[in-house]
Amino acid sequence: MTTNNYVYEDPAELAAKLEVMTADEVFAAMKALEHRSETAAEDRDETLGMITLVEEEIERRYPGQMLAPYRTWKEEQLFS
């Protein structure tokens, strides 16, 4: 599974796939969506909607941690 397949799909398809993705895949999807939102002018609303979906999945998996697991993962990626 590649993250890019999730990033550019329909938001409903992304929502369905998030449940079966590993934590690393969810975090990679978030990172790719953040990058897309910063670089692509087209479909910005759709991209932000997908970011919200991924944020909600992270919160579901890590209640009350407010994306801290994602930020930790992202920092670890810089040093690996």
URDA-V947873 format. One record per helix or strand. SS is the DSSP state (@ for helix, = for strand). FROM is the first residue (numbers start at 0). TO is the last residue. If there is no record, write none. Layout:
BEGIN
ss=SS from=FROM to=TO
ss=SS from=FROM to=TO
END
This chain:
BEGIN
ss=@ from=2 to=6
ss=@ from=10 to=17
ss=@ from=22 to=38
ss=@ from=43 to=60
ss=@ from=67 to=78
END
